[in-house]
Amino acid sequence: MEVRRRKNEDFEIDSVNCRVVNNIGEVIDNTPGNISGNEVYYFLDSTREEFVADKVYTVCFEVEIVGLPKIIIANTKVKINKRSC
């Protein structure tokens, strides 16, 4: 996920936490994400037994910016595809 400010000002991402929930709201994973410049990442290891093929999960990003009191929250849906092998 790319983080941008509405104003054309420099900023620094302090931290990112990623939470993965299933379709009934159960938390499957809760871990710090990775930061690269103004982009944040979460690596979903679909080989873990907690993740089931053909299910949809929501990855929730909580991003803190240095000097700003507000936490940026964004969600994205992901689907684990069946393996063909």
N, C-alpha and C positions, 0 to 999 in steps of 0.2 A: 504494500500500500504506500503510495506517495503522499507525503504531508506537505501542504502548501499553506501559506498565509494569504489572506485576502489583500493585505497591504504588502507592498513590495519591500519588505524588511527582512534582514537576515535573522535567523533563529537557530537554536540548537535543541535537538531532541534529547531530553534527559533520560527517559526510560520508556519502555513499551512492555506491556503485559498482555499475553494472549490467552484467551479462554476458549475452549471448544465445547459446545453443548449439542446434545442430540435433539430430536424433534419434540421430545417431551420436557425439555429444559434441564436434563441432568448434565452436570459438568463432567466431561470425559477427560479433559486435560486443562491444566492451568500452569503456564510457564512463562518466563520472560521471553520476549521475542528478540530478534536481532535488529540492529540499527546500522544503516549504511548511508551516511549523509542525511538527506531528508526522506529516505525510504525506510520502512520497517517491514520485517519479514517474520513469518512463522513457518517452520518446517513441520508439516503433518506427516508423520511416519505411518503410512497406511498399512504397514505390515504388522502393527500392533494388534493384538486380539480384540482390543476395545472398539476398533473401527471395523464396521461390517460393510461388505460390498453392497452396492445399490441403495445405501442409506444416505440421506442428506444431513449434513452437520453445519452449524454456524460457527465461524471463527470470529470472536469479538476482540477487537484491538482497543486497548486503553493506552493512549500516548500522552506523556507529560512533556511539556516544553519548558525549558529553563526560563524562569522569570514570569511565567504565566500561571495564575491560580487555577485555571480551568483545565480539565482533562478532556482530551479529544477522544471520542468513542465512535468506532465504525464497525460495522458487521459485514461479513461476506459469507455467502453460502457455498459449500463445497460438497461434491458427491464422490464417493469412493466407487470406482468402476470395478467390475469383475475382472479378475486376471484371466487372460486367455490361455495361459500355460498350465 
